[in-house]
Amino acid sequence: MRRPKVLVGIGLVIAITLTACSTGERVDLGNESSQNLIAAIAGEPDQLDPHKTSAYFSFEVLENVYDTLVEPDENLEMRPALAESWEVSGDQLTWTFHVRQGVTFHDGSPFSADDVVYSYKRIIDQKLSNADRFRAVTDVTAPDKSTVKITVAQPTPNLLSNIGGFKGTAIVQRKNVESGEIATHPIGTGPFAFRSAKSGDSITLAANKNYWGGPPLISGVTFRFIPEASTALSALQAGEIDWTDSIPTQRVEELKTDDSINLGVTPSNDYWYLALNEARKPWNDVRVRQAIAYGVDRHAIVQATGYGTATVNQLAIPKGGPWYTEYHGYTLDIAKAKSLLHEAGVKDLTIDMMATSQYPETVTAAQIIADNLAALGITVKIRSMDFAAWLDEENAGNFDMLMMGWLGNIDPDDFYYAQQHTGGKSNAQKYSNPDVDGPLDAARAETNRDARAGLYARAATIVADEASYIYLYNPSVIQAWSKSLAGYQARPDRAIRFRTAALN
Amino acid sequence: MTDMRLADEASGDESARVASWRLLLGNPVTTTSAVVLVGIVVVALTARRIAPYGTNKIDVADALQPPTGAHWFGTDELGRDIFSRVLLAAHASLQIALASVAFAFVVGVTIGVISGYRGGLLDAVLMRVVDVMFAFPVLLLALAIVAILAPGSATTILAIGIVYTPIFARVARASTLSVRVEPFVAVSRTLGTGHLYMLGRHILPNIAGPVIVQTSVSLAFAILSEAALSFLGLGIQPPEPSWGRMLFDAQGFVQRAWWMGVFPGAAIFATVLAFNLLGDGLRDVLDPKQRTMIEARRQR
């Protein structure tokens, strides 16, 4: 059974570090400099240990430095990477992976099955940020240099996406970890090797000539940190950089007609939602939450935040995906919303709504929501803060309502379990419903794809009906690159892969 | 003899004050800025009544419209009327500027006068505290204060007020030091005048000039600081309008909607310039050295 039944998710990518922009030039890599690609990312990675960071900026770089056993292809189906092939036992409880031979780390030392065991045990034993992905795993062993056996407590159809969905479960080198250098000078098996970093300015990678997938066509990649989107775009248009993903949605229309650059707009698996704090009154009353869901103008929000690049969705999983469920429970209906509030016996509500300047769409949408809900007699007080403070407040449960997004999801489990299961890791709104927990738990062990899809459809519909999350829309991945950059595609999971890129 | 001198001092003062007004009004730049400021204040006070649209009336379908008869300054990315928002932001900006400068004025002048008048250890301690506050870049200190407290209007007032307090303290102390050693103060003291009466009757009126000038200039900087804090998302919170916040929002739309940034920018420009020029005019007539030069020029 090669076809992965299920895939994986990153969870909310945290971008904490903002850095000053720099007006650098092409990094001089000797006579190869013309083949060095310069990519602008919006911030500096907090650290480069793939098992410890949760910042998207880190993964933009690490995607090119590390490998996983399996990895998602452009359709997010799991494909061989460091594992050439794998089998699942008849009882679905043992997975056997045959790892690639002759692969070396960037420092020349050989890669073997022991490194896989070491990496996974590190995540599990130290309870690192992705330990949750190994929850069903009872043991990881390497019977020989080329075989890894993973045993699970129950059938785990989404094991492949759990161990390969993104580079947070990358295969690291023991020596690199034990010397403590992994956070600043990571050594992997990927297409590019870490070469140097300039704090607040850039990180430079050099091509790995011995890469198992074939040597990259470019000599290296420099990731420059440019927080200001307009600066990055101007730099791209001026030919100072080759690639950027800091593109305000309102510029997409204009850039589509710009013949000097390539624009990639790809529907993503990300979703944005509103959540009401059910640990507080009156948001524990389902009618009050539904009233908000009826009172919010999703189309206005999508128009003002997406400018035609986003799609309204009342559930998390976007249309076109294999796990999509049709759902249109809510329409903008002020009368209905008012009667729900009346039924619930609440009036003169004030909502403390958190937004963060890190994600400007939350501030924009919050203002629309404030205007929408004013029609229901609800006063929305917007608190806009930096993201670190925002996260603290979320964790402390100090909010009435928040707007946020999840990105990098692949498997339906990523979309719903942590967010909606009682006591789930990302269930900041404190939703709890056994009718949702049941199917979510069952789906984790359901190996029949259709039956599994049915379980998620059931759980998701209840979640939306009860407005645990008020789903808003799915945005697009928007990236732009120079005409001279070939062999690159924007991916729906936001993985930035330069392994096949070429510069003409 | 003593009485005579005091009487002279008083009558001289009286006539000088009349001349000050005449000099002030004789300067066309000062008059213009005063008129502009009065205009801005009137607009700010009546903003709620004269604004043609609601401040937060969102109409996404009508977003990013250029200036027209219906929307004099165009509409922003959420379809809100920019003219209405600029007017209402004037109210918020002026309110914050006045409140914060009033805070800085009261606290700063009190510290400065006490420090200068008492001298000694108290003076040394107070001035070192003021020095420490001066050592911080103004905006950085304000940012730190806002970061500790939650962002909002009250915090912004407090932050700007605290940041400008040392300047008032310095100005008030320097003037107090020079007034304190004037003969009429010494005489008054020998007559047994109490400290409070002394401060109220002799010190404060005589340090008023520099402090008034400082107030006008500080108002300009307070408006700028509020705009800067709001621009950074730490001042007035959306959706409430603020010139600084409007400029921030306009950033992403420079290519598509120039009017989003130009009008709030022009409002900041006009207000700050008017306060500054008024401050210059006031300094010219309240500073004895400058004043002699102006009078000489006028007589020619």
Chai-1 contact restraints between the chains, C-beta under 6 A:
chainA,res_idxA,chainB,res_idxB,connection_type,confidence,min_distance_angstrom,max_distance_angstrom,comment,restraint_id
A,P248,B,G252,contact,1.0,0.0,6.0,A-B,restraint_1
A,A300,B,V60,contact,1.0,0.0,6.0,A-B,restraint_2
A,Q303,B,V60,contact,1.0,0.0,6.0,A-B,restraint_3
A,A304,B,V60,contact,1.0,0.0,6.0,A-B,restraint_4
A,A304,B,L78,contact,1.0,0.0,6.0,A-B,restraint_5
A,S357,B,G233,contact,1.0,0.0,6.0,A-B,restraint_6
A,V363,B,P238,contact,1.0,0.0,6.0,A-B,restraint_7
A,Q367,B,P238,contact,1.0,0.0,6.0,A-B,restraint_8
A,Q367,B,P239,contact,1.0,0.0,6.0,A-B,restraint_9
A,I368,B,I58,contact,1.0,0.0,6.0,A-B,restraint_10
A,A370,B,P239,contact,1.0,0.0,6.0,A-B,restraint_11
A,D371,B,N56,contact,1.0,0.0,6.0,A-B,restraint_12
A,D371,B,I58,contact,1.0,0.0,6.0,A-B,restraint_13
A,I382,B,Q237,contact,1.0,0.0,6.0,A-B,restraint_14
A,I382,B,P238,contact,1.0,0.0,6.0,A-B,restraint_15
A,S384,B,G233,contact,1.0,0.0,6.0,A-B,restraint_16
A,S384,B,Q237,contact,1.0,0.0,6.0,A-B,restraint_17
